Amino acid sequence: MSLPLLTYDPSSQNQRVAAYEVPGDEQPRIFSTDNLLSPSDLGNLIEAAYRQILFHAFAADRETFLESQLRNGQITVRDFIRGLLLSNTFRKSFYDLNSNYRFVEQVIQRALGRDPYNEREKIAWSIVVATKGIKGFIDEVLNTEEYLSSFGYSTVPYQRRRVLPSRAEGELPFNIKSPRYEAYHRAQLGFPQIIWQVEIRRYTPQDKKPKAGDPSQFLGMAQEVNATGNIPQRISSYNIDIEKDVPYRQLAGIK
């Protein structure tokens, strides 16, 4: 007998607040099969799905069978997202290296496009992971009214309301805010590493750099020259024979 999902109170997040927004360059680009104009647009949609779920997919991480089914119209975008969340790459990168609470946080961010409301929501969904497994948990998340009303069957999930017009800076992207490795596993892998930089790097604009023939270019070469002057001689005036040592010049016309 499976346990019912615990109740939790939603908090006021950006995506829950209604507002009038003017589209701009900072707004997220929505990828949906409802407005595809060419086969290349479908390729961009697939790449957007990989970025949303896996952040980056190498050739070995790509699900070519799911891509073929999506291109042939055999599955929907929601089915493709489900396949990526249940893939071996996502399991090894997120589930195997995190606790159930953090795994729930990662799935909510990538599938629902928002942060968890509170700790109680993490506990509620972690119980689903423990009782129904990863597959049952992913299915329940994708069957929620929130997912179906926000993205439906044809839209790739995205971080909702990350940028607000009233703010100078938007919220951090999920891949920066919540890295795939937990603090314990980051310490086991040896990162982040602190690199002490002894030399201070300075940036010189192109118009301030010395041109050819500038004397400042020869300053280093002149400093490397080991120029040693003549050692001054110490001669006492008492030891100088003026008549012999000082030459006598006879002026012309004077005898």
LOBA-790480 format. One record per residue (C-alpha): x, y, z; residue in three letters. Coordinates in steps of 0.05 Angstrom, whole numbers, plus 5000, padded with zeros to 4 digits. Layout:
# residues N
XYZALA/...
This chain:
# residues 255
500050005000MET/503150654978SER/502951255024LEU/499151875000PRO/502952504985LEU/503752935046LEU/500553625043THR/505054245042TYR/503454975038ASP/506055334975PRO/510055964988SER/509756604947SER/514856514892GLN/515656924829ASN/511956434784GLN/505856454829ARG/505057214826VAL/501057484768ALA/504358064732ALA/504458424666TYR/510958294630GLU/513558604566VAL/517558094525PRO/524958244519GLY/531657934508ASP/532257714580GLU/525857314580GLN/526756564571PRO/525656274502ARG/519955774501ILE/520955144459PHE/514554794439SER/512354334384THR/506254774374ASP/510155294335ASN/515354904297LEU/516955184229LEU/522654744204SER/526354104223PRO/532054524252SER/527154814303ASP/525854114328LEU/533354024336GLY/533654664377ASN/527954404420LEU/531753754434ILE/538054144453GLU/533954584500ALA/531153954533ALA/538253694545TYR/540454354574ARG/534454384621GLN/535053674647ILE/542453494641LEU/545354204632PHE/550053894580HIS/549853244542ALA/555952924510PHE/555252444452ALA/555251844500ALA/549752164542ASP/544752284486ARG/538451864481GLU/538351744406THR/532351274408PHE/528151784444LEU/530452324396GLU/528351894337SER/521451764368GLN/520452504380LEU/522552694310ARG/517652184281ASN/511952424324GLY/511451764363GLN/512252104431ILE/510752794459THR/515653294490VAL/513153074559ARG/515052354543ASP/521852584520PHE/522952964585ILE/520752344624ARG/525851924586GLY/531452414602LEU/529552424676LEU/529651654677LEU/536051594636SER/542351274664ASN/546051934657THR/541052304701PHE/540951734752ARG/548551704758LYS/549452454759SER/543952644808PHE/540752054844TYR/547051644859ASP/550952254884LEU/545652594927ASN/540752454983SER/533352374968ASN/531953084992TYR/536953384945ARG/534852934888PHE/527653174898VAL/530153894896GLU/533953764830GLN/527853444797VAL/523053994819ILE/527754524792GLN/528654194725ARG/521653904715ALA/517254444747LEU/521855034734GLY/521855294806ARG/525155194874ASP/521854754926PRO/516955144969TYR/519654895036ASN/522854305071GLU/516053975079ARG/515353915004GLU/522153575000LYS/520053085055ILE/513452945020ALA/516652784953TRP/522452404985SER/517351925015ILE/514751804945VAL/521851654922VAL/522851164979ALA/516150804969THR/515150824893LYS/522250884868GLY/525051374817ILE/520151184762LYS/514051274806GLY/516651934832PHE/518052214762ILE/511151984737ASP/507652334795GLU/511452984784VAL/509852994709LEU/502552824724ASN/501553404772THR/496853954753GLU/502554464760GLU/506654124706TYR/500854014658LEU/498254724666SER/505155044659SER/508254624603PHE/503154104580GLY/505153564531TYR/508753994480SER/513154504517THR/520154404545VAL/520554604619PRO/524355234635TYR/525955654696GLN/519656064705ARG/519956804723ARG/527456814734ARG/527857544713VAL/523058074740LEU/522658774711PRO/523059084781SER/529758754796ARG/536558964772ALA/538858234770GLU/534857594763GLY/535356954802GLU/541256494790LEU/540255924740PRO/538955254772PHE/545454944747ASN/549355484784ILE/545055514845LYS/544554764855SER/550454384826PRO/549453644813ARG/554453424867TYR/552753494940GLU/557853814988ALA/560153135012TYR/561552864942HIS/564753514921ARG/569653434979ALA/570952704958GLN/572452914887LEU/577153464911GLY/573554094886PHE/572754664889PRO/580254764892GLN/583155424917ILE/588555674870ILE/592856234899TRP/595056724847GLN/601557054864VAL/602157504803GLU/596858034794ILE/594358064723ARG/592858754697ARG/588958924636TYR/591459464589THR/586759734536PRO/589059684464GLN/589660434456ASP/594160484518LYS/599059954495LYS/605860234471PRO/606760264396LYS/612860054356ALA/618860504372GLY/616060724439ASP/621860844489PRO/618060464543SER/619059814504GLN/626659874515PHE/626160004590LEU/626759264607GLY/632759174561MET/636159784591ALA/635059534662GLN/638158864645GLU/644659184622VAL/649759134678ASN/653059804667ALA/658859924714THR/662560594712GLY/669960734722ASN/672160724793ILE/674261424813PRO/681761494828GLN/683961784893ARG/690262204882ILE/692862674933SER/694963364909SER/701363314950TYR/703962754905ASN/703063124840ILE/709163444808ASP/705964024772ILE/712064174729GLU/712463464701LYS/705363204703ASP/701663824680VAL/703163954606PRO/705364644588TYR/701864984530ARG/705265544496GLN/700666044465LEU/701866234393ALA/705766874384GLY/708366884456ILE/715366664473LYS/
